[in-house]
């Protein structure tokens, strides 16, 4: 039995050295190959949070629809308001049913008038379960989409823009007429049997719209600024990271192929031809953290296949930085 282990360890050492000595171009080529199974366009940006070692990018400067990953920026803008004393985390906000936007928690479960939630709980719902109503309430609290973009710019991030809240984005995607959102949405779904199916397929006008887009590099820059403590106070940074580590969406994306117990702080986004996941992966044995953004657009493949591509890319990126020189 022992002779098998003696053989195994030299082989492991050789494999580790091979990964460590591989240039980032080798990983980028692997990502390009994995992207072929996405059915669309894939954008990736990844690097160590501490700035050591090479950066890896594939279509890193191309714009992609953010979908719900824009909620990271909303959270940052709100917490900046907390740090400035303009917003209190324990402030209770009454949520009028007229502003409900379909999503998993508030609009789905709180069907009676009388909903009030604290800012802290709204942040939790927005980031862990991607609740759209919570997002729109917080976007308004931050001063609106333009104010969120202004905060992103203040972090030195140029190639990311927030133009609409989720209601506005969905209204445009589904080409809904003016009027109370839930009413026009329900009417459209009733009159068009294939209405919900539309949200699962690419839409050229949406994919090519510069609004509510980010480059992979810009999203990774924003995550780096937040997670390194350069964007918010220590208390707000800790709160935001903790919430993102509790994310309940995207089990088949960034974290799907990572070893059990890997700490991942992430935010997903999904609409039409876009399936995204962005966040920070913690490496084992105090080897540091890796910032990663994976965007997919213009794909008409089933979500499961697109998600598998994200999972494969995340595992390749994690392994590269785990063994790369300087880690």
LUMNUFI-788382 format. One record per residue: residue in one letter; x, z, y of N, C-alpha, C in turn. Coordinates in pm, whole numbers, plus 50000, padded with zeros to 5 digits. Layout:
<rs>
R/aa/n.px/n.pz/n.py/ca.px/ca.pz/ca.py/c.px/c.pz/c.py
R/A/X/Z/Y/X/Z/Y/X/Z/Y
...
</rs>
This chain:
<rs>
R/aa/n.px/n.pz/n.py/ca.px/ca.pz/ca.py/c.px/c.pz/c.py
R/X/50083/50000/49880/50000/50000/50000/50087/50000/50126
R/X/50197/50080/50124/50281/50091/50242/50347/49959/50279
R/X/50381/49878/50177/50447/49753/50210/50357/49660/50290
R/X/50225/49675/50269/50133/49593/50347/50139/49631/50495
R/X/50149/49761/50523/50156/49803/50662/50287/49760/50726
R/X/50398/49763/50646/50526/49718/50700/50520/49571/50742
R/X/50444/49493/50665/50428/49351/50699/50337/49334/50819
R/X/50234/49420/50827/50134/49405/50932/50192/49431/51071
R/X/50271/49537/51084/50319/49575/51217/50408/49470/51281
R/X/50504/49406/51208/50580/49298/51272/50493/49182/51316
R/X/50390/49151/51236/50300/49042/51274/50222/49076/51400
R/X/50178/49203/51407/50105/49247/51526/50195/49240/51650
R/X/50322/49281/51633/50414/49278/51744/50438/49135/51793
R/X/50452/49043/51697/50472/48902/51733/50352/48849/51809
R/X/50230/48880/51760/50108/48833/51826/50098/48890/51967
R/X/50131/49019/51981/50123/49083/52112/50221/49021/52209
R/X/50344/48997/52163/50444/48935/52249/50404/48794/52291
R/X/50338/48722/52198/50294/48586/52229/50192/48586/52341
R/X/50096/48681/52334/49995/48690/52439/50059/48732/52571
R/X/50152/48828/52564/50213/48879/52685/50295/48772/52757
R/X/50357/48684/52680/50442/48583/52740/50367/48457/52780
R/X/50240/48447/52739/50163/48327/52770/50133/48322/52919
R/X/50153/48210/52984/50120/48198/53127/49969/48197/53146
R/X/49921/48227/53268/49776/48227/53292/49714/48091/53263
R/X/49794/47984/53272/49740/47850/53243/49688/47841/53101
R/X/49749/47915/53009/49702/47913/52870/49563/47975/52859
R/X/49542/48086/52929/49409/48148/52928/49308/48059/52999
R/X/49348/47999/53109/49257/47910/53180/49216/47792/53094
R/X/49311/47739/53014/49278/47629/52923/49181/47676/52816
R/X/49198/47799/52770/49105/47853/52670/48966/47871/52728
R/X/48960/47916/52853/48830/47933/52920/48761/47798/52935
R/X/48836/47696/52973/48780/47561/52985/48722/47516/52852
R/X/48794/47545/52744/48746/47505/52611/48620/47582/52574
R/X/48618/47711/52599/48500/47791/52571/48381/47745/52655
R/X/48409/47699/52777/48303/47656/52869/48229/47533/52819
R/X/48291/47458/52732/48228/47336/52680/48099/47367/52605
R/X/48086/47489/52556/47966/47528/52482/47856/47581/52572
R/X/47879/47580/52704/47780/47638/52796/47668/47542/52830
R/X/47696/47412/52818/47596/47313/52857/47586/47295/53007
R/X/47675/47357/53082/47670/47347/53228/47808/47360/53288
R/X/47812/47413/53410/47937/47433/53482/47969/47582/53482
R/X/48091/47615/53446/48132/47756/53437/48237/47785/53543
R/X/48221/47897/53610/48320/47943/53706/48367/48082/53671
R/X/48498/48102/53674/48556/48231/53634/48665/48271/53733
R/X/48667/48398/53767/48779/48456/53840/48805/48593/53779
R/X/48933/48621/53751/48968/48749/53690/49109/48790/53730
R/X/49128/48919/53751/49260/48974/53777/49256/49125/53759
R/X/49375/49182/53751/49383/49328/53741/49342/49391/53873
R/X/49271/49503/53865/49224/49570/53985/49341/49619/54070
R/X/49451/49657/54007/49566/49707/54081/49652/49597/54142
R/X/49615/49471/54117/49686/49359/54178/49810/49315/54103
R/X/49847/49384/53997/49966/49347/53921/49936/49225/53832
R/X/50035/49144/53811/50020/49033/53718/49949/48913/53779
R/X/49929/48810/53700/49870/48685/53749/49720/48693/53767
R/X/49670/48601/53845/49525/48584/53860/49482/48462/53782
R/X/49363/48468/53725/49311/48359/53644/49183/48306/53709
R/X/49177/48174/53728/49058/48114/53787/49028/47979/53724
R/X/48901/47956/53700/48851/47826/53657/48731/47795/53746
R/X/48740/47689/53824/48637/47658/53924/48615/47778/54016
R/X/48722/47847/54047/48713/47970/54124/48667/47952/54267
R/X/48685/47832/54323/48645/47808/54462/48517/47726/54473
R/X/48449/47704/54359/48322/47630/54361/48207/47728/54379
R/X/48106/47684/54452/47991/47772/54477/47891/47770/54362
R/X/47838/47888/54331/47739/47904/54225/47624/47989/54278
R/X/47501/47963/54232/47391/48053/54266/47421/48193/54211
R/X/47409/48294/54294/47439/48429/54247/47329/48487/54160
R/X/47204/48442/54181/47090/48509/54117/47102/48659/54150
R/X/47075/48746/54057/47070/48889/54089/47206/48956/54108
R/X/47315/48883/54090/47444/48946/54118/47461/48975/54267
R/X/47378/48915/54353/47386/48944/54496/47349/49089/54525
R/X/47290/49156/54428/47247/49295/54447/47366/49390/54462
R/X/47484/49347/54417/47605/49426/54442/47629/49436/54592
R/X/47614/49325/54662/47634/49323/54806/47528/49406/54878
R/X/47404/49399/54831/47297/49480/54890/47330/49629/54877
R/X/47374/49668/54757/47411/49808/54735/47524/49850/54829
R/X/47623/49762/54845/47734/49793/54934/47689/49812/55078
R/X/47601/49724/55124/47553/49733/55263/47471/49860/55284
R/X/47389/49896/55186/47309/50019/55197/47400/50141/55200
R/X/47498/50145/55111/47588/50261/55106/47678/50268/55229
R/X/47707/50155/55289/47779/50157/55416/47694/50228/55522
R/X/47563/50204/55516/47471/50275/55605/47468/50423/55578
R/X/47478/50460/55450/47486/50602/55414/47613/50664/55471
R/X/47724/50593/55455/47851/50645/55507/47848/50661/55658
R/X/47773/50574/55727/47765/50580/55872/47662/50681/55922
R/X/47587/50742/55829/47487/50840/55866/47353/50782/55904
R/X/47336/50649/55892/47209/50586/55929/47105/50595/55817
R/X/47151/50611/55694/47063/50615/55577/47096/50739/55496
R/X/46993/50804/55444/47012/50921/55358/46971/50888/55216
R/X/47055/50925/55120/47025/50894/54980/46898/50961/54931
R/X/46864/51077/54986/46745/51149/54941/46620/51111/55022
R/X/46633/51017/55111/46516/50972/55189/46414/50908/55097
R/X/46290/50954/55107/46183/50897/55025/46119/50779/55098
R/X/46106/50669/55027/46049/50548/55086/45920/50512/55014
R/X/45813/50502/55090/45684/50461/55035/45683/50309/55015
R/X/45644/50267/54897/45648/50125/54863/45507/50070/54852
R/X/45472/49986/54945/45339/49924/54948/45329/49822/54834
R/X/45222/49824/54755/45205/49724/54649/45214/49581/54699
R/X/45192/49560/54828/45199/49424/54884/45340/49367/54879
R/X/45441/49453/54867/45580/49404/54863/45635/49401/54720
R/X/45550/49432/54622/45596/49428/54483/45640/49287/54446
R/X/45750/49279/54372/45800/49152/54318/45814/49171/54168
R/X/45765/49078/54087/45770/49095/53941/45911/49128/53891
R/X/45919/49233/53814/46041/49274/53746/46005/49389/53653
R/X/46105/49447/53591/46077/49531/53475/46016/49667/53504
R/X/46044/49727/53619/46005/49867/53637/45891/49884/53737
R/X/45919/49874/53866/45820/49913/53966/45693/49829/53957
R/X/45705/49697/53967/45586/49612/53965/45518/49612/53829
R/X/45594/49639/53725/45541/49632/53589/45470/49760/53548
R/X/45521/49875/53594/45471/50002/53542/45395/50086/53644
R/X/45428/50071/53771/45361/50150/53873/45247/50069/53931
R/X/45138/50061/53857/45030/49969/53892/44932/50026/53993
R/X/44945/50155/54025/44852/50218/54120/44923/50243/54253
R/X/44850/50242/54363/44909/50276/54493/44963/50419/54491
R/X/45062/50444/54574/45117/50579/54581/45257/50590/54526
R/X/45337/50485/54537/45474/50486/54484/45571/50519/54597
R/X/45649/50624/54578/45755/50660/54671/45880/50693/54590
R/X/45992/50636/54630/46118/50660/54560/46229/50686/54660
R/X/46326/50765/54620/46439/50791/54707/46531/50670/54710
R/X/46615/50663/54812/46712/50555/54822/46804/50555/54700
R/X/46845/50672/54655/46932/50682/54538/46866/50623/54415
R/X/46738/50654/54395/46667/50599/54278/46642/50450/54291
R/X/46622/50402/54412/46607/50258/54433/46737/50186/54398
R/X/46850/50243/54437/46980/50185/54400/46995/50181/54248
R/X/46957/50289/54184/46967/50296/54037/46884/50186/53972
R/X/46760/50169/54016/46673/50068/53957/46723/49927/53988
R/X/46772/49905/54108/46819/49772/54145/46937/49728/54060
R/X/47030/49819/54035/47153/49780/53967/47148/49797/53816
R/X/47079/49898/53767/47079/49918/53622/46976/49832/53551
R/X/46863/49804/53619/46758/49726/53555/46718/49604/53638
R/X/46794/49577/53741/46774/49459/53825/46633/49450/53881
R/X/46577/49564/53918/46441/49566/53970/46433/49492/54103
R/X/46346/49393/54110/46336/49308/54229/46267/49377/54347
R/X/46168/49459/54317/46101/49531/54426/46198/49628/54492
R/X/46272/49703/54412/46372/49794/54467/46472/49718/54552
R/X/46510/49601/54505/46607/49519/54579/46556/49480/54716
R/X/46432/49436/54722/46378/49390/54850/46358/49505/54948
R/X/46319/49622/54896/46307/49740/54982/46444/49777/55039
R/X/46546/49773/54955/46681/49808/55000/46741/49701/55092
R/X/46710/49575/55064/46759/49469/55153/46703/49487/55293
R/X/46575/49520/55301/46512/49548/55431/46576/49669/55497
R/X/46601/49773/55417/46662/49896/55470/46801/49868/55526
R/X/46872/49775/55465/47007/49741/55510/47006/49657/55637
R/X/46887/49605/55674/46876/49524/55794/46844/49379/55767
R/X/46820/49345/55639/46786/49208/55602/46905/49133/55546
R/X/46880/49015/55489/46988/48937/55428/47106/48909/55520
R/X/47078/48878/55646/47187/48847/55740/47279/48968/55759
R/X/47220/49086/55761/47300/49208/55776/47386/49232/55652
R/X/47331/49199/55534/47409/49214/55411/47527/49118/55412
R/X/47502/48994/55453/47611/48897/55464/47716/48945/55564
R/X/47672/49002/55674/47764/49053/55776/47853/49162/55717
R/X/47795/49248/55633/47876/49352/55569/47978/49290/55474
R/X/47936/49189/55399/48029/49119/55309/48145/49061/55390
R/X/48113/48999/55504/48218/48942/55590/48313/49052/55639
R/X/48258/49168/55667/48342/49277/55717/48442/49325/55612
R/X/48417/49289/55486/48510/49323/55379/48616/49214/55357
R/X/48613/49113/55443/48710/49005/55432/48672/48899/55331
R/X/48548/48900/55285/48500/48802/55186/48427/48692/55260
R/X/48477/48570/55253/48423/48461/55332/48323/48374/55256
R/X/48346/48353/55128/48271/48252/55054/48157/48311/54971
R/X/48087/48404/55029/47965/48459/54968/47864/48479/55080
R/X/47739/48437/55053/47636/48449/55155/47504/48493/55092
R/X/47434/48579/55164/47303/48626/55121/47204/48581/55227
R/X/47109/48498/55186/47016/48436/55281/46871/48480/55263
R/X/46836/48526/55143/46697/48561/55114/46692/48688/55032
R/X/46580/48759/55038/46558/48865/54940/46504/48799/54813
R/X/46473/48878/54712/46431/48817/54585/46295/48747/54599
R/X/46206/48803/54681/46078/48736/54700/46098/48598/54762
R/X/46182/48590/54863/46207/48461/54926/46274/48362/54833
R/X/46368/48412/54753/46438/48324/54660/46342/48269/54554
R/X/46258/48358/54499/46163/48314/54396/46056/48223/54455
R/X/46015/48253/54576/45914/48168/54641/45966/48025/54656
R/X/46093/48012/54693/46152/47880/54710/46177/47812/54575
R/X/46226/47889/54477/46255/47830/54346/46129/47771/54284
R/X/46021/47847/54291/45895/47802/54229/45806/47723/54324
R/X/45856/47697/54445/45784/47617/54544/45644/47673/54567
R/X/45638/47802/54598/45509/47868/54620/45465/47855/54766
R/X/45336/47845/54790/45285/47833/54928/45289/47967/54998
R/X/45266/47967/55129/45258/48095/55202/45142/48179/55150
R/X/45149/48307/55179/45044/48397/55136/45101/48516/55063
R/X/45016/48617/55035/45062/48735/54961/45132/48692/54831
R/X/45253/48742/54812/45338/48689/54706/45275/48700/54568
R/X/45226/48817/54533/45173/48835/54399/45049/48750/54376
R/X/44972/48729/54480/44851/48647/54466/44886/48501/54443
R/X/44978/48447/54524/45012/48305/54507/45089/48284/54376
R/X/45164/48384/54335/45237/48375/54208/45140/48372/54091
R/X/45041/48462/54093/44942/48467/53986/44860/48339/53980
R/X/44826/48286/54096/44748/48162/54102/44828/48045/54045
R/X/44955/48036/54082/45040/47928/54031/45055/47937/53880
R/X/45071/48058/53828/45085/48076/53684/44957/48039/53610
R/X/44843/48068/53672/44714/48037/53610/44686/47887/53610
R/X/44725/47820/53717/44695/47678/53729/44796/47589/53657
R/X/44911/47641/53630/45016/47562/53565/45065/47635/53440
R/X/45024/47591/53323/45062/47659/53198/45214/47666/53177
R/X/45289/47571/53232/45433/47570/53214/45509/47637/53328
R/X/45437/47717/53408/45498/47776/53527/45614/47868/53493
R/X/45594/47962/53402/45700/48057/53369/45818/47987/53302
R/X/45789/47883/53227/45895/47808/53160/45992/47746/53262
R/X/45942/47715/53379/46025/47653/53483/46143/47742/53519
R/X/46122/47872/53513/46227/47965/53549/46339/47973/53447
R/X/46329/47902/53337/46430/47905/53233/46513/47778/53228
R/X/46489/47687/53320/46557/47557/53318/46620/47528/53455
R/X/46726/47448/53457/46792/47417/53583/46702/47340/53678
R/X/46725/47361/53805/46651/47293/53910/46755/47241/54009
R/X/46767/47109/54019/46875/47050/54099/46874/47098/54243
R/X/46757/47104/54303/46748/47146/54443/46800/47288/54461
R/X/46776/47373/54363/46824/47512/54370/46973/47519/54344
R/X/47019/47448/54242/47161/47453/54205/47251/47399/54315
R/X/47201/47306/54394/47283/47245/54500/47260/47309/54636
R/X/47173/47407/54643/47143/47476/54769/47257/47573/54800
R/X/47317/47566/54918/47426/47657/54951/47382/47801/54975
R/X/47251/47821/54993/47203/47956/55019/47218/48046/54897
R/X/47246/48172/54924/47256/48274/54819/47354/48235/54709
R/X/47470/48188/54754/47573/48146/54660/47702/48224/54685
R/X/47789/48215/54587/47921/48275/54598/48017/48193/54513
R/X/48142/48189/54552/48243/48139/54460/48279/48254/54365
R/X/48326/48223/54245/48372/48330/54157/48481/48415/54223
R/X/48570/48350/54296/48678/48421/54362/48624/48520/54465
R/X/48524/48479/54543/48467/48567/54645/48400/48688/54583
R/X/48327/48668/54474/48262/48781/54408/48368/48877/54354
R/X/48474/48823/54296/48580/48909/54245/48650/48983/54359
R/X/48663/48918/54474/48721/48984/54591/48635/49103/54635
R/X/48503/49083/54637/48414/49190/54678/48421/49307/54580
R/X/48419/49277/54451/48430/49382/54350/48562/49457/54364
R/X/48669/49384/54390/48799/49448/54407/48798/49544/54524
R/X/48741/49501/54635/48736/49586/54755/48654/49713/54727
R/X/48542/49697/54656/48456/49812/54627/48525/49907/54529
R/X/48571/49855/54417/48623/49940/54311/48758/50002/54344
R/X/48832/49941/54436/48960/49998/54476/48944/50103/54585
R/X/48820/50122/54631/48792/50224/54731/48811/50180/54874
R/X/48826/50049/54895/48851/50000/55029/48728/49962/55108
R/X/48611/49965/55045/48489/49920/55114/48401/50035/55160
R/X/48401/50144/55085/48308/50254/55109/48381/50387/55102
R/X/48313/50493/55139/48370/50627/55126/48394/50659/54979
R/X/48475/50759/54955/48503/50799/54816/48375/50837/54742
R/X/48286/50908/54809/48161/50951/54746/48072/50831/54713
R/X/48059/50738/54807/47974/50621/54785/48035/50528/54680
R/X/48167/50516/54680/48234/50435/54579/48208/50490/54440
R/X/48222/50620/54425/48198/50685/54295/48054/50666/54251
R/X/47960/50679/54345/47819/50661/54312/47791/50519/54264
R/X/47842/50420/54339/47816/50280/54304/47877/50243/54169
R/X/47999/50284/54146/48063/50255/54017/47987/50320/53903
R/X/47945/50444/53922/47870/50514/53818/47740/50444/53783
R/X/47669/50396/53886/47544/50324/53860/47572/50196/53784
R/X/47674/50120/53825/47704/49994/53757/47749/50016/53612
R/X/47811/50129/53586/47849/50160/53448/47728/50192/53361
R/X/47616/50223/53424/47492/50251/53350/47402/50128/53339
R/X/47454/50011/53375/47373/49888/53372/47309/49869/53234
R/X/47179/49841/53233/47105/49825/53109/47078/49679/53073
R/X/47117/49589/53161/47093/49447/53133/47223/49382/53086
R/X/47212/49269/53018/47330/49192/52985/47410/49240/52867
R/X/47347/49305/52770/47421/49351/52651/47484/49236/52575
R/X/47433/49114/52593/47488/48999/52522/47589/48922/52607
R/X/47628/48978/52720/47718/48906/52811/47857/48970/52813
R/X/47903/49021/52926/48041/49069/52935/48079/49165/52823
R/X/47994/49260/52794/48033/49365/52700/48008/49332/52554
R/X/47946/49218/52527/47898/49190/52391/48008/49187/52286
R/X/48123/49129/52317/48230/49113/52219/48348/49206/52245
R/X/48330/49300/52335/48435/49397/52361/48427/49510/52258
R/X/48539/49576/52230/48537/49685/52133/48437/49793/52172
R/X/48378/49855/52073/48281/49961/52098/48344/50070/52184
R/X/48267/50116/52281/48315/50222/52368/48385/50173/52493
R/X/48406/50042/52505/48470/49988/52625/48382/50015/52747
R/X/48441/50070/52850/48366/50098/52974/48358/49971/53057
R/X/48235/49929/53086/48211/49811/53167/48114/49847/53278
R/X/48150/49818/53400/48059/49834/53514/48022/49693/53559
R/X/47894/49659/53549/47860/49518/53572/47724/49499/53637
R/X/47700/49376/53677/47570/49333/53730/47545/49191/53684
R/X/47430/49171/53625/47392/49040/53573/47307/48964/53675
R/X/47289/48834/53647/47201/48751/53728/47151/48635/53643
R/X/47022/48606/53653/46963/48501/53570/46849/48433/53643
R/X/46855/48301/53653/46741/48222/53700/46772/48075/53673
R/X/46673/48003/53627/46688/47859/53606/46806/47826/53517
R/X/46898/47744/53569/47016/47705/53493/47131/47801/53505
R/X/47109/47914/53573/47216/48010/53598/47204/48134/53511
R/X/47315/48167/53445/47328/48293/53372/47464/48350/53411
R/X/47464/48469/53473/47586/48524/53530/47609/48668/53485
R/X/47733/48711/53495/47766/48852/53479/47898/48878/53551
R/X/47901/48984/53629/48020/49017/53708/48045/49166/53697
R/X/48172/49205/53703/48198/49347/53697/48344/49380/53676
R/X/48367/49501/53624/48501/49552/53600/48508/49609/53459
R/X/48608/49567/53384/48630/49613/53247/48747/49710/53247
R/X/48729/49826/53187/48837/49924/53175/48912/49901/53045
R/X/49042/49884/53054/49125/49863/52936/49154/49996/52867
R/X/49183/49993/52738/49209/50118/52665/49347/50176/52698
R/X/49365/50302/52662/49495/50370/52672/49551/50367/52814
R/X/49463/50387/52911/49505/50394/53052/49584/50272/53096
R/X/49546/50156/53044/49616/50032/53078/49560/49965/53203
R/X/49465/50030/53268/49413/49975/53393/49276/49913/53379
R/X/49236/49837/53480/49104/49774/53485/49117/49628/53524
R/X/49021/49549/53480/49020/49406/53508/48890/49369/53579
R/X/48902/49306/53694/48787/49251/53765/48755/49115/53705
R/X/48627/49089/53678/48591/48961/53618/48457/48912/53671
R/X/48454/48784/53705/48330/48716/53744/48312/48595/53655
R/X/48196/48584/53592/48164/48464/53513/48028/48413/53558
R/X/48027/48294/53616/47905/48227/53658/47884/48102/53572
R/X/47760/48076/53535/47724/47951/53469/47606/47891/53545
R/X/47615/47763/53578/47504/47696/53646/47477/47560/53580
R/X/47359/47506/53610/47320/47372/53567/47316/47357/53414
R/X/47285/47465/53344/47276/47457/53198/47131/47465/53153
R/X/47097/47382/53056/46962/47385/53000/46963/47434/52855
R/X/47074/47492/52813/47080/47548/52678/47006/47682/52674
R/X/46965/47727/52557/46902/47859/52546/46990/47968/52606
R/X/46927/48070/52663/47003/48177/52726/47106/48236/52630
R/X/47070/48248/52501/47160/48311/52405/47294/48236/52397
R/X/47290/48105/52402/47414/48027/52394/47497/48042/52520
R/X/47430/48047/52634/47503/48067/52759/47566/48207/52762
R/X/47490/48304/52716/47541/48441/52713/47660/48453/52619
R/X/47658/48379/52510/47769/48384/52415/47898/48335/52479
R/X/47886/48233/52564/48004/48183/52633/48063/48291/52724
R/X/47977/48362/52796/48024/48471/52882/48095/48577/52799
R/X/48037/48611/52685/48096/48714/52598/48233/48671/52546
R/X/48245/48546/52507/48373/48495/52455/48479/48494/52565
R/X/48440/48453/52684/48535/48450/52795/48580/48592/52829
R/X/48485/48685/52833/48520/48823/52865/48619/48882/52765
R/X/48600/48852/52636/48692/48904/52535/48832/48843/52552
R/X/48837/48713/52580/48966/48648/52600/49038/48704/52721
R/X/48964/48725/52830/49023/48781/52951/49072/48923/52927
R/X/48992/49003/52862/49030/49142/52833/49156/49148/52749
R/X/49162/49069/52645/49279/49071/52557/49404/49022/52630
R/X/49388/48922/52714/49503/48871/52789/49563/48980/52877
R/X/49480/49046/52954/49532/49146/53045/49576/49274/52975
R/X/49520/49300/52860/49562/49417/52783/49708/49402/52739
R/X/49745/49280/52699/49877/49257/52644/49974/49187/52740
R/X/49923/49141/52854/50008/49068/52947/50117/49155/53004
R/X/50226/49096/53037/50338/49171/53095/50293/49236/53225
R/X/50343/49354/53246/50307/49429/53367/50192/49522/53344
R/X/50125/49515/53223/50016/49608/53197/50066/49728/53123
</rs>
